[in-house]
Structures are given as C-alpha cells and as structure tokens.
Amino acid sequence: MRDYYTAFASFLQQQNAAELQPWLACAPEQVRRLLVYRNSSLKSCTQALIANFPISCVLLTQDVFLPLARAFVLQCRPVNAGLAWYGQDFADWLANNQISQSYPWLHDLAKLERAWLNCVLAVDAEPITPAQLMSKADAGIPLETLHLGLHPSVQLLQVEHDIWPVWLAAREQPQQVLNVNVQAACLCLLLWRDHAFNIRCQRVYPAEYAFLNALLQHNTSLELAYSAAARVDKDLDLSHSFAFLLGSGLLVSANSEE
C-alpha cells in the first residue's frame, strides 16, 4: 500500500497519473475523476492558509493573497495530516517571492501569525517550580549544570519590522486597518501561552534571545545557555530574565515532551 500512497501523493502534487497505472482499470489520461481528489486537496490547503494567516489575507486582500496561497500550495504540500500546522515555511517562501518587494514586512507578519498559531496548538508541559530548584540546590547540585528547556508553547522570532502593533490592530478591528504603516526595526520577540491560554508577546534583547534559543534546544545546560548570551553581550544581567521565565512557568525539565 505504501507504493500506492506514494503514487497518489505524486498525483496530488503534479497531476501525473502515470504512476497510478498499476491500480487503474483504464489509461491514466482517461481517469478525469481523479482530478476531483486533486482539486479538493488544493482547495483544502488553500483554505487552510487563509485560516492560518488571516491577518496577512486581510491586509493584502484576498485578490492578492489567494494567488500567493495557490502558488505556495503547488510547491509545498502538507507533511502533517492536521492542516492547522500547514504553512510552517510560508514566511520563508514569501521572503523569497517577488511580493516582498511591494510588501517588505509581509514575511515578518507571516512569521508572527505562524508563531501565534504554534503557541495555541502546542502541547502543555509541567513547569519547573522554585521549590524544585531549591531542593536541587539543597542537594548540592550546582544550578548551572542543570539541563532545562522551555515550555512547548514558547516561540522565538527575529524580525526586521515592528509588526506586532499592526497585527494587534488588524486582529481587533480588521476592517479598519486601511493603511499599513510598518516601521523597519530589527527586533527579537518572545511569544508564549500563559496559564489562562492567552498568547503573550514580549520584546527581548539579542543576548536574551541567544539565552532563550539555547534553552529551546532542550539539550543545553544553564551554564552553556549563559555563555551563549555572554557571547552577544557579556554585560547583560540575565537574572531578571531567569526569574521571569521561572515565575511565568516557562521553564521545564529538558526531557519534557515538546
């Protein structure tokens, strides 16, 4: 059956039914009914992109967004059965598309939308508590040797435009955002899902980003994470950042499910 599914996936992608010949009762070019499956697949993926990137669609208008979505769908098929996860590479694809010349902020907006949805969809994990850290310290375990990770909902972004205010405005009153004025700015953003299931966004310093990115790998000790931050800015005090992560329930053990 694997060969059949591979051939059928190839047909959905390239509209080439030749590989399906062993399972067809007639010549591939005569099986027009197969197009129903391909067209349904393309439509479902296109609708998924509209649902996953709603603000991009609103700000561009559907007349502009739909051709982009269809072109992406033809080049990048889903790798996950859940279409809510579809479009992980959409922002990078947009950055390399001619549309970025007219809308240089578009790929950053798509990054933000994708990160927001990833926060929503992420599984939960039990956070490390201050009491647990204290018990390890009392047991003589140096805290810098601990391997900690970040909550699965945590998303880190590096953007070239201050897109967050525009995203918020368009999300709250999409029909009133007529003129998009996005300032160029190199920013590092931290997104996460809080205990009330609200998605939060906060700007972080580049050194904080390096620290968080190291923890996000789930195989780095605190000492190495601090070293990563020090290579960016050796004078930045990360104690407040660590306290914030701990107090917000964003630190988990390194072997927590992602």
Summary of the structure (lengths in Angstrom):
residues: 258
radius of gyration: 22.6
end to end distance: 30.9
largest distance: 75.1
contacts: 709
relative contact order: 0.10
helix: 56%
strand: 12%
